[in-house]
């Protein structure tokens, strides 16, 4: 997939809110600019892999958990992966 990923954006936003941190605090923890963090959450940028890893680390979320959440967001249901045979 190329270009911005709305599912990734939604998951990053949800995970940040779940962690109870602001975009500013998360950007600081991930060593990103606030503008970059905002663009990632709004889904208007295609973030670099290193940025995704940094945000996951700052949120204390494993890359597997993040990836699974993005896939669930894409298909719109928690059990989507099981139905599609990719679990």
C-alpha positions in Angstrom: 0.0 0.0 0.0 1.3 3.4 -0.8 0.1 6.8 0.4 -1.6 7.7 3.7 -3.4 4.9 5.6 -6.6 6.0 7.3 -6.7 2.8 9.3 -3.2 3.4 10.7 -4.2 7.0 11.5 -7.3 5.9 13.4 -5.4 3.3 15.4 -2.7 5.7 16.3 -5.3 8.2 17.5 -7.1 5.5 19.5 -4.0 4.1 21.1 -2.8 7.6 22.0 -6.1 8.4 23.7 -6.0 5.1 25.5 -2.6 5.9 26.8 -3.9 9.3 28.0 -1.3 11.4 26.4 -1.5 14.5 24.2 -0.1 14.6 20.7 2.6 16.9 22.0 3.7 14.4 24.7 3.6 11.5 22.3 5.6 13.4 19.7 8.2 14.2 22.4 8.5 10.6 23.6 8.8 9.4 20.0 11.3 12.1 19.1 9.0 13.5 16.3 7.7 17.0 15.7 4.2 17.8 16.9 3.3 18.5 13.2 4.4 15.1 12.2 2.5 13.4 14.9 -0.6 15.4 14.0 -0.3 14.5 10.3 0.1 10.8 11.2 -3.1 10.8 13.3 -5.0 12.7 10.6 -3.9 10.3 8.0 -2.5 13.0 5.7 1.0 11.5 5.5 2.6 8.2 4.7 4.9 7.9 7.8 8.3 6.3 7.6 8.7 2.9 9.1 11.1 4.4 11.7 8.4 6.9 12.8 5.8 4.1 13.2 8.3 2.1 15.3 9.1 5.2 17.4 5.4 5.9 18.1 4.7 2.2 19.0 7.6 2.2 21.3 6.5 5.5 22.9 3.0 4.1 23.4 4.5 0.8 24.8 2.7 -1.1 22.1 4.2 -4.0 20.2 4.4 -3.8 16.4 2.4 -7.0 16.2 -0.4 -5.5 18.3 -0.3 -2.3 16.3 -0.4 -4.2 13.0 -3.3 -6.4 14.1 -5.3 -3.3 15.2 -4.7 -1.7 11.9 -5.9 -4.8 10.0 -9.1 -4.9 12.3 -9.7 -1.2 11.6 -9.4 -1.9 7.8 -12.0 -4.6 7.8 -14.2 -2.9 10.5 -14.7 -5.9 12.8 -12.6 -7.4 15.7 -13.2 -10.9 14.3 -12.2 -10.0 10.7 -8.9 -11.7 10.8 -10.4 -15.0 12.0 -13.0 -14.9 9.2 -10.5 -14.2 6.5 -8.2 -17.0 7.7 -5.2 -14.7 8.5 -5.2 -15.1 12.2 
